Amino acid sequence: MALKMHPSISVHAGRWLMSEIVESSGHSITNLAAEMGVSRQALSTVLNGHASLSAEMALRFERQFKISADTLMRMQTSYDLAQARLQLAG
């Protein structure tokens, strides 16, 4: 039997990155976007939870902050599944 995780436990990878990594590192979104080679809008959209974290963006975070892209993608997938379950249940 598989364990079920309550949807409220799932966290959007971008929101987690914003609160735990980006803010604590002292980067502005504008400067970080330039360092990572992405547009400010693309980075802001992910960090504010308005778009899912892509594999490419996860790899950019891995390179920038030495955080596992695999872990970030699992976090995003878990969040996406929890949101889908909530929509289907409603």
Secondary structure, 3 states (H helix, E strand, C coil): CCCCCCHHHCCCHHHHHHHHHHHHHCCCHHHHHHHHCCCHHHHHHHHCCCCCCCHHHHHHHHHHHCCCHHHHHHHHHHHHHHHHHHHHHC
